[in-house]
Amino acid sequence: METYYTIYKITNKINGKSYIGKHKTKNLEDGYMGSGKYLKRAIEKHGIENFRKEILFVYDNNEDASKKEAELVNEDYLTNENSYNLKLGGDGGFDHINNNVDFRIAKNKKARKATDKVILEKYGVTNSGSLRTKESYIQAGIKKRKVTDERIIQALNQHTNIKDAMKSLGYNGMGSFYRFRKIRDTLPTITNNSAL
């Protein structure tokens, strides 16, 4: 059976955004719908029925297909707000993202907006301001707890390690770990060689 190297374009019928990619296959009708991170999220959100796939080019070798993908998925295409692509076409890896600070910042802002929208829908927050304000947490019914150092000391005295103490108070993450460790290290009653 012959192997094909295709250049395809997947378009969101709702908003017109698109993804261009390369795919190796033995069956041109294999139903492959791309591997892009943003594309997969969009398909999950809008449903596969709202996406159209076109095979733009078919090659018999990877080299020619990679050249065509590199020609189509260039810097202009990547920075276009209607693109789901994250990296330059061809076999170039993620150097474009890693080395281009402005591009990375723009894509991160785009991702943050999408996340804020999901939080808005999930918690019913209706204000148009940032979701990271005290008012929006109150409106959404999310309690943002502040734990006093005294409570942390109690938790550290009750548990054999920092991780369990953090868990008992509903904390996780490195920032919290450093706070708990700093408090533990100032206490003479808790041994500093406690397990992490």
C-alpha positions in Angstrom: 0.0 0.0 0.0 1.3 3.4 -1.0 2.2 6.0 1.7 1.0 9.6 1.2 2.2 12.8 2.8 -0.6 15.3 2.8 -0.9 19.0 3.5 -4.4 19.7 4.9 -6.4 22.6 6.1 -9.0 22.4 8.8 -11.4 25.3 9.1 -13.8 26.2 11.9 -17.2 26.8 10.2 -18.3 29.0 13.1 -15.5 31.5 13.3 -13.4 30.9 10.2 -10.2 30.1 12.1 -8.0 27.5 10.5 -5.1 25.0 11.0 -2.7 23.8 8.4 -0.8 20.7 9.0 1.1 17.7 7.5 0.0 14.1 7.8 1.5 10.8 6.8 -1.1 8.2 5.9 -1.8 5.1 3.8 -5.5 6.2 3.5 -6.4 9.7 2.3 -9.9 9.3 3.9 -8.6 8.2 7.4 -10.6 10.9 9.2 -7.5 12.5 10.7 -8.4 15.9 12.1 -5.1 17.4 13.1 -2.9 17.4 16.2 -2.7 21.1 17.1 -3.3 22.0 20.8 -5.6 24.9 20.1 -7.3 23.0 17.2 -8.1 20.1 19.5 -9.5 22.4 22.1 -11.7 24.2 19.5 -13.0 20.8 18.2 -13.8 19.8 21.7 -15.6 23.1 22.4 -17.5 23.5 19.1 -17.9 19.8 18.0 -16.3 18.0 15.1 -19.3 18.7 12.9 -18.4 22.4 12.9 -15.0 21.8 11.2 -14.2 21.2 7.5 -11.1 19.4 6.3 -9.5 20.0 2.9 -6.5 18.1 1.6 -4.5 20.9 -0.2 -1.6 18.9 -1.5 -0.5 15.2 -1.7 3.1 14.2 -2.0 4.9 10.8 -2.1 7.7 12.0 0.2 8.1 13.8 3.5 10.7 16.3 2.2 8.4 17.9 -0.4 5.5 17.9 2.1 7.6 19.6 4.7 8.7 22.3 2.2 5.1 23.0 1.3 4.0 23.2 4.9 6.9 25.5 5.7 5.8 27.7 2.8 2.2 27.9 4.0 2.6 28.0 7.8 5.0 30.9 7.9 5.4 33.8 10.4 2.5 35.7 8.9 0.2 32.8 9.1 1.2 32.1 12.7 0.6 35.6 13.9 -2.8 35.8 12.2 -5.5 35.8 14.9 -7.5 33.3 12.8 -4.8 30.7 13.0 -4.8 27.7 15.4 -1.2 26.9 14.5 1.5 27.4 17.2 4.7 26.6 15.3 6.2 27.2 11.9 5.5 24.6 9.2 8.0 22.0 8.1 10.0 20.1 10.6 11.1 23.1 12.5 10.0 22.3 16.1 9.0 25.0 18.5 11.9 27.4 18.0 9.5 30.1 16.8 7.6 30.1 20.0 10.6 29.7 22.3 12.6 32.5 20.7 9.9 35.0 19.8 8.9 36.7 23.0 6.2 38.9 21.4 4.6 35.9 19.7 4.6 33.9 23.0 3.0 36.9 24.9 0.3 37.3 22.3 -0.5 33.5 22.3 -0.5 33.5 26.1 -3.0 36.5 26.2 -5.2 34.6 23.8 -5.1 31.5 26.0 -5.8 33.6 29.1 -8.9 35.2 27.5 -10.2 31.7 26.5 -9.7 30.5 30.1 -11.4 33.6 31.6 -14.3 32.9 29.2 -14.7 29.3 30.4 -14.6 30.5 34.1 -17.1 33.2 33.2 -19.5 30.5 31.8 -18.9 28.0 34.5 -19.4 30.3 37.5 -21.8 32.7 35.9 -19.7 35.8 36.5 -21.3 38.6 34.6 -18.9 41.6 35.2 -16.8 42.7 32.3 -13.7 43.2 34.4 -10.9 40.8 35.2 -12.0 37.5 36.7 -9.1 37.9 39.1 -10.8 40.7 41.2 -12.2 40.2 44.6 -15.7 41.3 43.4 -15.8 38.7 40.7 -14.8 35.9 43.2 -17.6 37.1 45.5 -20.1 37.3 42.6 -19.2 33.7 41.5 -19.5 32.4 45.0 -15.9 31.4 45.2 -14.4 31.8 48.7 -10.8 32.8 48.5 -9.5 31.8 51.9 -6.7 33.4 53.8 -5.0 31.2 56.3 -3.3 32.8 59.2 0.2 31.8 60.3 -1.3 30.4 63.5 -3.5 28.0 61.5 -0.4 26.9 59.5 1.5 26.3 62.8 -1.4 24.2 64.1 -1.4 22.2 60.9 2.3 21.7 60.9 2.1 20.5 64.6 -0.6 18.0 63.6 1.1 16.5 60.5 4.4 14.9 60.0 5.3 16.7 56.8 4.6 20.0 55.0 2.7 18.3 52.2 0.1 16.9 54.6 -0.2 20.1 56.5 -0.8 22.0 53.2 -3.4 19.5 52.1 -5.3 19.7 55.4 -5.8 23.4 54.8 -6.6 23.1 51.1 -3.3 24.4 49.8 -1.0 23.2 47.0 1.7 24.6 44.8 5.2 25.7 45.3 4.4 29.2 46.6 2.4 27.7 49.4 5.1 25.1 50.1 7.7 27.9 50.5 5.4 29.8 52.9 4.8 26.6 55.0 8.5 25.7 55.0 9.5 29.3 56.1 7.1 29.1 59.0 8.2 25.6 59.9 11.8 26.7 59.9 11.2 29.5 62.4 9.5 27.1 64.9 11.8 25.5 67.5 9.2 22.8 68.3 9.1 21.3 64.9 12.2 19.5 63.6 13.6 21.0 60.4 14.3 17.6 59.0 10.6 16.8 58.6 9.8 14.9 55.4 8.6 17.0 52.5 
